[in-house]
Amino acid sequence: MDVKYEDRIVAAISILGFQEYLSDEGKCEQVGAILRLPYIFKENETARMLKIKGIVMTSLSEHLLISVALKERDGMDKIVKILSVLTRTLLSEFGLMLRGSIAVGKLCHDAQVVYGPALQKADKFERTLAVYPRIIMEYSDFERSLQSCRPNVQASLRDGFRLENDGFLALNSFRYWDCAVLESCLATLRETKASDESVEQNQNWMKSHLQTQLDEKIRSEHMALTD
């Protein structure tokens, strides 16, 4: 079989706090539900709704790899959509957060194997540079990821990433959520007990970002009503 690298966009994601779920036998059913989530998103009806045809996924415990060919039309938008829905679902229903990195480069990814320089880069950035429950990307890779996206999709994606103090771009999934969803996620986090200082720091970081987004949306809606 002739196997070759191809240029792909790959997201290396970790579910923070998932190990705690694994060690609790009483949460076995919840663990199964969480691990099935990405694959549920890929089922025909959901895939058509999210327009994520062409996505390949591999999961192992709390780690998830998602990739799409760089030449796939609106490929980066498909990655962002599935990450946004996954972030929202895990936060609102389980109080779990995602940390990750998106990279562009040579990769081999099918139903059986995944390997290549792009994966090495994404995995390294997720483990050593993302630090907080955020999904980061280098500016140069972000620009490459837009190559096969339509102009209107490119504009939406540019609005969906924010420049961080460390020079990375970070996915702002919150911008797609309405006030009710933001409030629901905040309520779940406030009710979720932190198992250690690291988890508490991540929760506080996420609550701060959610609150900021919520305040901005409320302010925007108020201004729209008074205009």
C-alpha positions in Angstrom: 0.0 0.0 0.0 1.4 3.4 -1.0 1.1 5.7 2.0 2.2 9.3 1.7 2.1 12.4 3.8 -0.3 15.1 2.9 -0.8 18.6 4.1 -3.4 18.6 6.8 -4.8 20.7 9.6 -4.6 18.9 12.9 -5.9 19.7 16.3 -4.3 17.9 19.4 -6.8 18.2 22.3 -6.8 17.1 25.9 -9.9 17.0 28.1 -8.8 18.6 31.4 -9.9 16.8 34.6 -10.9 13.7 32.7 -8.5 11.5 34.7 -10.7 12.2 37.8 -13.7 10.8 35.9 -11.7 7.6 35.0 -10.8 6.9 38.6 -14.5 7.1 39.7 -16.4 3.8 39.0 -19.6 5.6 39.6 -18.9 7.8 36.5 -18.4 5.0 34.1 -21.5 5.8 32.1 -20.5 9.5 31.9 -17.0 8.5 30.7 -18.5 6.5 27.9 -20.8 9.4 26.9 -17.9 11.9 26.9 -15.7 9.6 24.7 -18.5 9.1 22.2 -19.3 12.8 21.8 -16.9 13.5 18.9 -18.1 10.4 17.0 -21.7 11.4 17.6 -20.9 14.7 15.9 -19.6 12.8 12.9 -22.8 10.8 12.4 -24.6 11.6 9.2 -27.3 14.0 10.4 -25.0 15.9 12.7 -22.2 16.0 10.1 -24.6 17.4 7.6 -25.7 20.1 10.1 -22.2 21.1 11.0 -20.9 20.5 7.5 -17.9 18.5 8.8 -17.5 15.9 6.1 -13.9 15.0 5.6 -12.9 15.1 9.2 -10.8 12.3 10.6 -10.6 11.6 14.4 -8.6 9.4 16.7 -9.2 9.3 20.5 -7.4 7.7 23.4 -8.7 8.3 26.9 -8.6 12.1 27.4 -6.7 12.8 24.2 -8.3 13.6 20.9 -6.8 14.2 17.5 -8.9 15.8 14.7 -7.6 16.5 11.2 -8.7 17.5 7.8 -6.9 17.9 4.5 -5.6 21.4 3.9 -7.1 21.3 0.4 -10.6 20.4 1.8 -13.0 23.3 1.1 -13.5 25.3 4.3 -11.4 22.7 6.1 -10.3 25.0 8.9 -14.0 26.0 9.5 -14.9 22.4 10.0 -12.2 22.0 12.6 -13.4 25.1 14.4 -17.0 24.0 14.3 -16.4 20.6 15.9 -14.1 22.1 18.6 -16.6 24.8 19.4 -19.5 22.3 19.8 -17.3 20.0 21.8 -16.1 22.8 24.1 -19.7 24.0 24.7 -21.0 20.5 25.4 -18.3 19.4 27.8 -18.4 22.7 29.7 -22.2 23.0 30.0 -22.9 19.3 30.8 -19.8 18.1 32.6 -17.8 21.1 33.7 -14.9 19.8 31.7 -12.5 22.1 29.7 -10.3 21.6 26.7 -6.7 22.5 26.1 -5.1 22.1 22.7 -3.2 23.3 19.7 -3.9 23.4 16.0 -1.1 23.0 13.5 -0.7 22.7 9.7 1.8 20.4 8.0 2.6 16.9 6.8 0.5 14.2 8.3 -0.8 10.7 7.7 -4.2 10.2 9.4 -6.8 7.5 8.7 -9.0 5.2 10.7 -6.0 3.1 11.9 -2.9 5.4 12.3 -1.9 9.0 12.8 1.7 10.3 12.6 3.8 13.0 11.1 5.5 16.4 11.8 2.3 18.3 12.1 1.1 16.0 14.9 4.5 16.3 16.7 4.1 20.1 16.6 0.5 20.2 17.7 1.1 17.7 20.5 4.2 19.6 21.8 2.3 23.0 21.8 -0.7 21.5 23.6 1.5 19.9 26.3 4.0 22.7 26.9 2.7 26.0 25.6 -1.1 26.1 25.8 -1.0 25.9 29.6 -4.5 27.1 30.2 -7.8 25.7 28.9 -7.4 27.3 25.5 -6.7 26.1 22.0 -3.8 27.9 20.4 -2.3 28.3 17.0 0.7 30.0 15.4 -0.1 32.9 13.1 1.7 31.4 10.1 -0.2 28.1 10.4 -3.5 30.0 10.8 -2.8 31.9 7.5 -2.0 28.6 5.8 -5.2 27.0 7.2 -7.3 29.7 5.4 -6.0 28.8 1.9 -9.0 26.6 0.9 -11.6 28.7 2.7 -14.1 30.9 0.9 -13.6 34.7 1.6 -16.7 35.0 3.8 -15.5 31.9 5.8 -12.0 33.5 6.1 -13.5 36.6 7.6 -15.5 34.7 10.1 -12.5 32.7 11.2 -10.4 35.8 11.6 -13.1 37.1 14.0 -13.1 33.8 15.8 -9.4 33.9 17.0 -7.9 36.4 19.4 -4.2 37.4 19.7 -2.8 36.4 23.1 -0.1 38.1 25.1 2.4 35.3 24.3 2.0 35.8 20.5 -0.3 32.8 19.9 -3.7 33.0 18.4 -6.4 31.4 20.5 -9.8 30.1 19.4 -12.6 32.1 20.9 -15.4 29.6 20.9 -17.5 31.8 23.2 -18.3 34.3 20.5 -20.7 31.8 18.9 -22.7 31.2 22.1 -25.7 33.2 23.3 -26.1 34.6 26.9 -28.1 31.6 28.0 -25.3 29.2 27.1 -22.6 31.3 28.6 -24.6 31.6 31.9 -25.2 27.8 31.8 -21.5 27.1 31.5 -20.6 29.5 34.2 -23.2 27.9 36.6 -21.8 24.4 35.9 -18.2 25.5 36.6 -19.2 27.2 39.8 -20.9 24.0 41.0 -17.9 21.8 39.9 -15.6 21.2 42.9 -11.9 21.5 42.0 -9.8 18.4 43.0 -6.6 20.4 43.3 -5.0 23.8 42.9 -4.2 23.2 39.2 -7.9 22.4 38.4 -9.0 25.4 40.4 -6.6 27.7 38.4 -8.0 26.4 35.1 -11.6 26.8 36.4 -10.9 30.4 37.5 -9.2 31.2 34.1 -12.2 29.8 32.2 -14.8 31.6 34.5 -13.0 34.9 33.9 -13.1 34.5 30.1 -16.8 33.3 30.1 -17.8 36.3 32.3 -16.0 38.7 30.1 -17.7 37.3 27.0 -21.1 37.4 28.8 -20.6 41.0 29.9 -19.7 42.0 26.3 -22.8 40.3 24.9 -25.1 41.9 27.4 -23.6 45.3 26.7 -23.9 44.8 23.0 -27.6 43.7 23.3 -28.3 46.7 25.5 -26.8 49.1 23.0 -28.8 47.5 20.2 -32.0 48.0 22.1 -31.2 51.7 22.9 -30.2 52.6 19.4 
